[in-house]
Amino acid sequence: MRNTAFYIATRYLLAKKGSTAVTFITWLAALAMLVAVAAMFIIISVFSGLEDLNQELIANLHADITMKSKEGKTLPDIKKATKILAENKEIAHFSKVIEEKAYVSFRENGDIANLRGVDSAYIFVNPIHKNIFYGTYPSFKYSNEVLMENKLDNRLTIPIGEGADYATILMPKPGTGMISKEEDIFMKREIYVSGVFPGNDQLDNTIISPIELAQELLQLPKDAAYEIVIKLKNPEKAEEVRDQLVKLLGNKYDLKTKKEENAAFWKMINTEKLFIYLIFVLVIFITTFNLAGAIIILQLDKKEQAKSLISLGMNLKSLRNIYFYTGVLIVVFGIISGLIIGTIICYLQINTGFIKAGAGSDLAFPVRVNFLNYIIVSATAGVFGIGVARLFSKVNKRHFKND
């Protein structure tokens, strides 16, 4: 009986229906499922691509491990700490960093900037020199040679390169007492911009300078640093190396992996992804109402045939299975067709980048197609579609019994 029910369901779906309205409603349900599945697959693939893009951006913004002091800004026993880091075979490079707010002025223009003083090993941890928009990375021959974020440089209109006019950077002095002149308030240095780099949400208004400039402005000793950023030979061992360093360095230091440093960021990304998924779950749920309508209309259209089948000895369970299998076939068609169309659109975007991230932007929407996306979309559409098909295939049970 099960094979018979499936055969009849296939005939109901593929053969000519009793009326044009039934045909239209049945294929409308299949088309609605197709569109919903394709749209969900495309959006989830875009979010997967955005996740990869964010990982690449963060890979260059944050070190595998960042070491800071638990008390105060300046790292204690820095010579001992750097010796321990140098002896660790899992560490490829490390760099000392001082980061502080400063005021930059050029002629009539001024702005608050984030001064990041780094040593010459910084580019081995964060290869920011590869993203220079114009000019060159500081040579570290002079402490006042800096790299500036592009939008900050545009606001201040500072010329680029050696021999250009100097800008002024000011840092408030700590301490108390009477103020009689400007030198009592600020430490001041003239700087020239050797190059500019494109900014982002985490590097806007940033100036990268030799660490000596930050030490001088903050009146810190030569070896002083606020943090040490560490590049590992194998980033996957970050947690293992962090635990080793905690044992060797003691409890004076706070060591965090890249994942821990960006926990809030990834939580936000995952929350957005969850909300998008829930929205499309709702879309697919609403789409299944077309399926419910198609099954009900089909039952009404095939009412006389159903009576004949019962007269010939078909039981009610087999009769319900006919409508259930019809619904399942519509769902399967919608899922397979939707995934095929979604995959084609995704690969067109990957290969051509025809949809851009914004008006006038050269950045194409990133897309990543992976097996998990197929499973998520198929399972979501399948659960709702098959559930609705099972529920609405039982609607006319009492009616057929009475007949």
Buried (B, 14 or more C-beta within 10 A) or exposed (E): EEEEBBEBBBEBBEEEBBEEEBBEBBBBBBBBBBBBBBBBBBBBBBBBBBBEBBEEBBBBBBBBBBBBBEEEBBBEBBEEBBEBBEEBEBBBBBBBBBBBEBBBBBEEEBBEBBBBBBBEEBBEBBEBBEBBBEBBBBEBEBBBBBBBBBBBBEBBEBEBEEEEEBBBBBBBBEEEEEEEEEEEEBBBBEBBBBBBBEBEEEBEBBBBBBBBBBBBBBEBEEEBBBBBBBBBEEBEEBEEBBEBBBEBBBEEBEBBBBBEBBEEBBEEBEEEBEEBBEEBBEBBBEBBEBBBBBBBBBBEBBBEBBBEBBEEEBEBEBBBBBBBBBBBBBBBBBBEBBBBBBBEBBEEBBEEBEEEEEEEEEEBBBBBBEEEBBEBBBEBBBBBBBBBBBBBBEBBEEEBEEE
